[in-house]
Amino acid sequence: MMRSTSKQPSSQESVDRKMLLLLKRKGAQTIEGLIGLTGACWEQVFFSVDRLSRTGKVSLTLIRPCEYRVSVAQPVR
């Protein structure tokens, strides 16, 4: 039997995609809101937000000390 060589997405890549889709559909969310919506654990959401913000796909806005709103980053013109 021949195995497919296509790479399956890692669970972290799946969390990244799920978060971006949710943010596009539902708008900006807090990290706690993303945890509830994605069903992922705090660590997965935190690392995903970190990675997506470093690559410019999401932006963070400070709401109050220790609480951020995550949104899809607007393209730079």
N, C-alpha and C positions, 0 to 999 in steps of 0.2 A: 504494500500500500504506500502510495506517495503522499508525503506531507506537504502542506502548503507552506511556502516560505514567507508569506506575508506576515508582517509583525502585528501581533495583537496589541491594542493599546494597553498601557499599564493602568492600574487602578487610579493612579494620580492623574494621568492624561484624561481619563474618563471624568474625574472630578473637575478638572479644568474645563472640559467641554460642557459639562452639565451646568457649572456655575456661569459660564459665559452665556449659555442659552437662557438660563433663568434671569440673568440680569437684563438681557435684551428684551425678554417677554414681560417681566414684572417691574423693571426699573431698579433703581438703587436700593441696596439692602445693607443692613448691618452684618457683621460677621456672624453674630448669633442667629440672625434671620437666615443666612445662607446655610448654617448648620442644620436648621430645621427643614429648609426647603430641599437640600440635597440629600439629607439622611447620612451625610459623611460625619466623621468624628471631627472634633475641634482641630486636631493636629493636621488632618488632611486639608481642611478648609484654610487654615492659617498658611500652610506651605503653598497651597494653590494660589491664594491671594498674593503672597510674596512673589511667587514666580511670575504671575500674570502682571503684577504691577511693575516688576523689573523689566519685562518685555514690552511695556507700554500698552497692554491690552485692557487693563482696568486702572482706574484712579481711585485714590483714597481721600476722603475729606474728613477732617476731625470734627466730630459732633460735640463732644465734651471729653474731658480727660479720660483716656483709655477706651474710647468708643469711636469707631470710624464707620463711615458710610462708604460702601464699595459700589462703584458704577463703571459701566463700559466707558473706556477712554474715548474722548472725542478726537477725531483726526486733526492733526496739526495742519494749518493752511499756510 
